[in-house]
Amino acid sequence: MRVPIAALVAAALVIGPATAAGAAAPGGGGRHRCTALADGTPLREALEGLPDEEASGALVLVTDAAGCRQGTAGVADVRTGRTVPIDGRFRIGSMTKTFTAVVALQLAAEGRLDLDQTVQHYLPDLLPAGTAPVTVRQVLTYTSGINHVEVPNKQADWFLAHRYDHWAKGSQIDTAKPLAFPPGTKQRYGNVDYIVAGLLIEKVTGRTWESQIQRRIIDRLGLRGTTAPGRDVEVRGPHAHGYEATASGWVDVTRADTSLQWSAASIISTAPDLDRFLVALFSGQLVPQPQLEEMFTVPAGVHLYDGNDDPADDEDAVYTAGLTKLELGPVTLWGKSGDRPGYNNGMAATRDLSARLIFSVNTLHMGGTEQPLRSQRIIMAALQEL
């Protein structure tokens, strides 16, 4: 049975962490020495049967008190029958936002970006005159009210016709519409805030967003399989291809220009790199403690934007600067989900890093409002093993 997107978002973050539940990576986040998922375990069984009608392949990496375990299933390339590599690259989608938040908070720690200063101060020509003041913190926590240009980018027909279109930085922002709500009063998840964050990073550094991701995170941590691709449409290095099932067969959707998603959802990475990233982030190696708290602080007194003024159906905000909070009884998990055509992924952990999960599923049907069943199975299996 499929789960509604709202539950999915929670699950992706929740399960991710739960699945990941585990001990810190060997050597405090060093290169992984993981064992294979044992036959008959919930996670191994969750990967069985691939490819199927929903997905062509999948990979999972979990770490908990029992150590690091990993596994893959399915096919990486239908032409050759090659299997999915555990260290394969994949398009991480909105997990990119966590990387962008890290750079923005590093700049805040350096005194170069004031979280309480306005976007209008740094980018005076971005928003129309008379727009209510929007702060940097509101951008990072999705509470700005700024609108995104609406395109059906997750519909197969549109994607296949426009997959190589290039969007100029900032052209994704719809400045013709008034703010969806007064800044700071609601929380609406989407890419637009993190497109603005990318522009802010470029403004205060005088360098490209891609170069800042490379220097401040990728090079610093030695993430060998992670790239901010810019105009490169390829996924370089070992990887599982992404496919879309059509009436005439599977269409390879791996290659694409990701400028529409840019600083919100364009990065390519691997499961070992993402685990290393989470360990470094949560342990304070990337962002100083005062700014790191922003990543574990949900805006107080704010509800998710639902387009109406009826308080009866309001839901509390769950997003922070770059992460999502999920509470499961006494356990609180922090993480991020993400998807692109051919890829549905998640990363999550407990704040003490005792449990961590990274997964990627090569979906065959882009878009939709529900979490892929295979992703749900992986998450639930991870929870069972904790």
C-alpha positions as CSV (number, residue, x, y, z in Angstrom):
1,M,0.0,0.0,0.0
2,R,1.3,3.4,-0.9
3,V,1.6,6.3,1.5
4,P,0.4,9.9,0.9
5,I,3.1,12.4,0.1
6,A,2.8,14.1,3.5
7,A,3.3,10.8,5.3
8,L,6.0,10.0,2.7
9,V,8.0,13.1,3.5
10,A,7.9,12.2,7.1
11,A,8.7,8.6,6.3
12,A,11.6,9.5,4.0
13,L,13.2,11.4,6.7
14,V,12.1,9.2,9.5
15,I,12.9,6.0,7.9
16,G,16.0,7.2,6.4
17,P,17.3,8.0,9.9
18,A,15.9,4.9,11.4
19,T,17.3,2.7,8.7
20,A,20.5,4.5,9.2
21,A,20.3,4.0,12.8
22,G,23.8,3.1,13.6
23,A,27.2,3.8,14.8
24,A,29.4,6.5,13.5
25,A,31.3,5.6,10.3
26,P,34.5,3.8,10.9
27,G,37.2,6.1,12.1
28,G,34.7,8.8,12.9
29,G,33.4,9.2,9.4
30,G,36.3,7.7,7.5
31,R,36.1,5.5,4.5
32,H,33.5,2.8,4.9
33,R,34.3,-0.9,5.7
34,C,30.8,-2.2,5.5
35,T,29.5,-5.8,5.5
36,A,26.9,-7.0,3.0
37,L,23.3,-7.2,4.1
38,A,22.8,-10.7,5.4
39,D,20.3,-13.0,3.6
40,G,17.0,-13.2,5.3
41,T,17.2,-9.8,7.0
42,P,14.4,-7.3,6.5
43,L,16.7,-4.9,4.5
44,R,17.9,-7.7,2.2
45,E,14.4,-8.8,1.7
46,A,13.3,-5.2,1.0
47,L,15.7,-5.1,-2.0
48,E,14.5,-8.4,-3.5
49,G,12.6,-8.7,-6.7
50,L,14.3,-5.8,-8.6
51,P,13.8,-4.8,-11.3
52,D,10.0,-4.7,-11.1
53,E,7.3,-2.5,-12.5
54,E,8.2,0.4,-10.2
55,A,12.0,0.5,-10.0
56,S,15.0,-0.8,-11.9
57,G,17.4,-0.9,-9.0
58,A,18.3,0.3,-5.5
59,L,21.1,0.7,-3.0
60,V,21.1,1.1,0.8
61,L,23.7,1.9,3.4
62,V,22.9,1.7,7.1
63,T,25.0,2.3,10.2
64,D,24.0,1.5,13.8
65,A,25.4,-0.2,16.9
66,A,25.9,-3.4,14.9
67,G,28.2,-1.6,12.4
68,C,27.9,-0.6,8.8
69,R,25.9,-2.7,6.3
70,Q,25.2,-2.1,2.7
71,G,23.5,-3.8,-0.3
72,T,22.2,-3.3,-3.8
73,A,19.8,-5.0,-6.1
74,G,18.5,-4.7,-9.6
75,V,20.2,-3.5,-12.8
76,A,22.3,-0.5,-13.4
77,D,22.3,-0.7,-17.2
78,V,19.7,-2.6,-19.1
79,R,21.9,-2.8,-22.2
80,T,24.7,-4.7,-20.4
81,G,22.9,-6.2,-17.4
82,R,25.4,-4.6,-15.1
83,T,24.4,-4.6,-11.4
84,V,23.9,-1.6,-9.2
85,P,27.2,-0.5,-7.6
86,I,27.1,0.4,-3.9
87,D,29.4,3.4,-4.5
88,G,27.5,4.4,-7.6
89,R,26.7,8.1,-8.2
90,F,23.1,9.2,-8.3
91,R,21.3,12.5,-8.6
92,I,20.4,13.4,-5.0
93,G,17.7,16.0,-5.9
94,S,16.6,18.1,-2.9
95,M,19.2,16.7,-0.6
96,T,21.2,19.4,-2.4
97,K,19.5,21.9,-0.1
98,T,21.4,20.6,2.9
99,F,24.7,21.3,1.2
100,T,23.5,24.8,0.2
101,A,22.4,25.5,3.8
102,V,25.8,24.4,5.1
103,V,27.6,27.0,2.9
104,A,25.1,29.8,3.8
105,L,25.6,29.0,7.5
106,Q,29.4,28.9,7.1
107,L,29.2,32.4,5.6
108,A,27.0,33.5,8.5
109,A,29.7,32.2,10.9
110,E,32.3,34.2,9.0
111,G,30.2,37.4,9.3
112,R,29.7,37.6,5.6
113,L,26.0,36.8,5.6
114,D,23.6,38.0,8.3
115,L,20.7,35.7,8.8
116,D,18.6,38.6,10.1
117,Q,19.4,40.9,7.2
118,T,17.1,41.1,4.2
119,V,17.3,39.6,0.8
120,Q,16.6,43.1,-0.5
121,H,19.8,44.3,1.2
122,Y,22.0,41.7,-0.5
123,L,20.1,41.5,-3.8
124,P,18.3,44.8,-4.2
125,D,17.2,44.1,-7.8
126,L,15.8,40.7,-7.2
127,L,12.3,41.4,-5.7
128,P,9.9,44.1,-6.9
129,A,9.8,47.4,-5.1
130,G,7.4,47.3,-2.2
131,T,7.8,43.6,-1.5
132,A,7.8,43.0,2.3
133,P,11.2,42.5,3.8
134,V,12.4,38.9,3.5
135,T,15.3,37.8,5.7
136,V,18.0,35.3,4.9
137,R,16.8,33.0,7.7
138,Q,13.3,33.0,6.2
139,V,14.7,31.9,2.9
140,L,16.7,29.1,4.6
141,T,13.6,27.9,6.5
142,Y,11.1,28.1,3.6
143,T,9.1,30.9,5.3
144,S,9.8,33.7,2.7
145,G,6.6,33.4,0.6
146,I,8.6,33.9,-2.6
147,N,7.1,32.0,-5.6
148,H,8.7,29.6,-8.0
149,V,8.1,29.7,-11.8
150,E,5.6,26.8,-12.3
151,V,6.6,24.2,-14.9
152,P,5.6,20.5,-15.0
153,N,9.2,19.4,-14.7
154,K,8.3,16.1,-13.1
155,Q,5.9,15.1,-15.8
156,A,7.5,12.7,-18.3
157,D,6.4,14.4,-21.5
158,W,7.6,17.8,-20.3
159,F,10.9,16.4,-19.0
160,L,11.7,14.4,-22.2
161,A,11.0,17.5,-24.3
162,H,12.9,20.0,-22.1
163,R,15.6,17.9,-20.3
164,Y,18.4,19.9,-21.9
165,D,17.0,23.3,-21.5
166,H,19.2,25.7,-19.6
167,W,17.9,28.1,-17.1
168,A,19.8,31.3,-16.1
169,K,20.4,31.6,-12.3
170,G,17.4,33.3,-10.8
171,S,15.1,32.8,-13.8
172,Q,13.4,30.1,-11.7
173,I,11.9,32.8,-9.4
174,D,8.5,34.2,-10.2
175,T,8.7,37.8,-9.2
176,A,5.5,38.7,-11.0
177,K,3.4,37.2,-8.3
178,P,3.0,38.8,-4.9
179,L,4.4,36.8,-1.9
180,A,2.2,33.8,-1.1
181,F,2.0,34.9,2.5
182,P,3.6,37.5,4.8
183,P,7.3,36.5,5.4
184,G,7.8,34.4,8.5
185,T,4.1,33.5,9.0
186,K,3.9,30.1,7.1
187,Q,6.3,27.5,5.9
188,R,6.1,26.2,2.3
189,Y,8.6,23.7,1.1
190,G,10.0,24.1,-2.4
191,N,13.0,24.9,-4.5
192,V,12.6,28.6,-4.8
193,D,14.0,29.6,-1.4
194,Y,17.2,27.6,-2.1
195,I,17.5,29.2,-5.5
196,V,17.5,32.5,-3.7
197,A,20.1,31.0,-1.2
198,G,22.3,30.2,-4.1
199,L,22.1,33.7,-5.4
200,L,23.0,35.1,-1.9
201,I,26.0,32.8,-1.7
202,E,27.3,34.0,-5.1
203,K,26.6,37.7,-4.1
204,V,28.6,37.7,-0.9
205,T,31.4,35.5,-2.1
206,G,31.8,36.8,-5.6
207,R,32.2,33.2,-6.7
208,T,29.9,30.6,-8.2
209,W,27.7,28.5,-6.0
210,E,29.3,25.4,-7.5
211,S,32.8,26.6,-6.6
212,Q,31.7,27.2,-3.0
213,I,30.1,23.7,-2.7
214,Q,33.3,22.3,-4.1
215,R,35.8,24.1,-1.9
216,R,33.8,24.3,1.4
217,I,32.3,20.8,1.4
218,I,33.5,18.4,-1.3
219,D,37.2,19.1,-1.1
220,R,37.2,19.7,2.6
221,L,35.7,16.2,3.3
222,G,37.3,14.4,0.4
223,L,34.0,13.4,-1.2
224,R,35.3,11.5,-4.2
225,G,32.0,10.8,-5.8
226,T,30.2,14.1,-5.2
227,T,29.9,16.9,-7.8
228,A,27.9,20.1,-8.4
229,P,27.6,19.5,-12.1
230,G,26.9,23.0,-13.5
231,R,26.1,22.6,-17.2
232,D,27.4,19.0,-17.4
233,V,24.5,16.8,-18.3
234,E,26.3,13.5,-17.5
235,V,26.6,11.4,-14.4
236,R,30.3,10.8,-14.3
237,G,31.8,7.6,-12.9
238,P,30.1,4.4,-11.9
239,H,26.3,4.8,-11.5
240,A,23.0,3.2,-12.0
241,H,21.1,4.7,-14.9
242,G,17.7,6.2,-14.4
243,Y,14.8,5.1,-16.6
244,E,11.3,6.1,-17.3
245,A,8.8,3.4,-18.2
246,T,6.8,4.3,-21.4
247,A,4.5,2.5,-23.7
248,S,7.4,1.8,-26.0
249,G,9.8,0.6,-23.3
250,W,12.2,2.1,-20.8
251,V,13.7,5.5,-21.8
252,D,17.1,6.4,-20.3
253,V,16.6,9.7,-18.3
254,T,20.0,9.8,-16.7
255,R,21.4,12.7,-18.8
256,A,19.8,16.1,-18.1
257,D,20.6,19.8,-17.6
258,T,19.9,20.5,-13.9
259,S,20.0,24.3,-14.0
260,L,16.2,24.5,-13.3
261,Q,17.0,22.9,-9.9
262,W,20.5,24.5,-9.5
263,S,21.3,25.2,-5.9
264,A,18.1,23.5,-4.7
265,A,18.4,20.1,-6.3
266,S,21.3,19.5,-8.7
267,I,24.1,17.7,-6.8
268,I,25.3,14.2,-7.7
269,S,26.7,12.0,-4.9
270,T,27.1,8.5,-3.5
271,A,25.9,6.7,-0.4
272,P,29.4,6.6,1.3
273,D,29.9,10.3,0.6
274,L,26.5,11.3,2.0
275,D,27.1,9.3,5.1
276,R,30.5,11.0,5.5
277,F,28.8,14.3,5.0
278,L,26.2,13.7,7.7
279,V,28.8,12.6,10.2
280,A,30.9,15.7,9.6
281,L,27.9,18.0,9.7
282,F,26.2,16.6,12.8
283,S,29.5,16.4,14.7
284,G,30.3,20.1,14.0
285,Q,33.1,19.7,11.5
286,L,31.4,21.8,8.8
287,V,29.4,24.5,10.7
288,P,30.2,26.1,14.1
289,Q,27.8,25.2,16.9
290,P,25.9,28.5,17.0
291,Q,25.0,28.3,13.3
292,L,24.6,24.5,13.4
293,E,21.7,25.0,15.8
294,E,19.9,26.7,12.9
295,M,19.8,23.3,11.2
296,F,18.1,21.7,14.3
297,T,15.6,24.5,14.9
298,V,12.1,24.5,13.4
299,P,10.6,28.0,13.2
300,A,8.4,28.4,16.3
301,G,4.7,29.1,16.0
302,V,4.7,28.5,12.2
303,H,2.4,26.2,10.3
304,L,2.8,24.6,6.9
305,Y,1.2,26.6,4.2
306,D,-2.0,25.0,2.9
307,G,-3.5,27.8,0.9
308,N,-6.4,28.5,3.2
309,D,-7.0,30.4,6.5
310,D,-8.8,27.5,8.3
311,P,-6.8,26.8,11.4
312,A,-8.6,23.4,11.8
313,D,-6.4,21.7,9.3
314,D,-3.1,23.5,10.1
315,E,0.0,21.3,10.5
316,D,3.1,22.4,12.4
317,A,6.2,23.3,10.5
318,V,8.8,20.5,10.2
319,Y,11.6,22.0,8.1
320,T,14.7,23.8,9.4
321,A,17.6,25.4,7.6
322,G,18.5,22.4,5.3
323,L,17.0,19.5,7.3
324,T,13.6,18.0,8.2
325,K,12.6,17.0,11.7
326,L,10.7,13.8,12.4
327,E,9.7,12.6,15.8
328,L,9.0,8.9,16.4
329,G,8.0,8.5,19.9
330,P,11.0,9.3,22.0
331,V,13.3,9.3,19.0
332,T,13.9,12.4,16.9
333,L,15.4,12.0,13.4
334,W,16.9,14.6,11.1
335,G,17.4,14.2,7.4
336,K,16.5,15.1,3.9
337,S,14.8,13.4,1.0
338,G,15.2,14.1,-2.7
339,D,14.3,12.9,-6.1
340,R,15.0,13.5,-9.8
341,P,13.7,11.5,-12.8
342,G,15.0,8.0,-12.3
343,Y,16.1,8.5,-8.7
344,N,14.3,8.7,-5.3
345,N,16.6,9.0,-2.3
346,G,16.9,9.8,1.4
347,M,19.4,10.4,4.1
348,A,18.7,10.7,7.8
349,A,20.3,10.2,11.3
350,T,19.7,10.7,14.9
351,R,21.5,13.8,16.1
352,D,24.1,11.7,18.0
353,L,24.8,9.8,14.8
354,S,24.1,6.4,16.5
355,A,21.7,5.5,13.7
356,R,22.0,6.5,10.0
357,L,20.5,5.6,6.7
358,I,21.2,6.4,3.1
359,F,19.3,4.9,0.2
360,S,18.6,5.5,-3.5
361,V,15.9,3.8,-5.6
362,N,15.9,4.0,-9.3
363,T,12.3,4.7,-10.0
364,L,10.6,4.0,-13.3
365,H,7.8,6.6,-13.0
366,M,8.7,10.2,-12.3
367,G,6.5,12.6,-10.5
368,G,3.5,11.5,-8.5
369,T,2.3,12.5,-5.0
370,E,3.3,9.3,-3.2
371,Q,6.6,7.8,-2.0
372,P,7.7,4.9,-4.1
373,L,6.6,1.6,-2.6
374,R,10.2,0.4,-2.7
375,S,11.5,3.3,-0.8
376,Q,8.8,2.7,1.8
377,R,9.9,-0.9,2.1
378,I,13.5,0.0,2.6
379,I,12.6,2.5,5.3
380,M,10.3,0.1,7.1
381,A,12.9,-2.7,6.9
382,A,15.5,-0.4,8.4
383,L,13.3,0.4,11.3
384,Q,12.8,-3.3,11.9
385,E,16.5,-3.9,12.2
386,L,17.1,-1.3,14.8
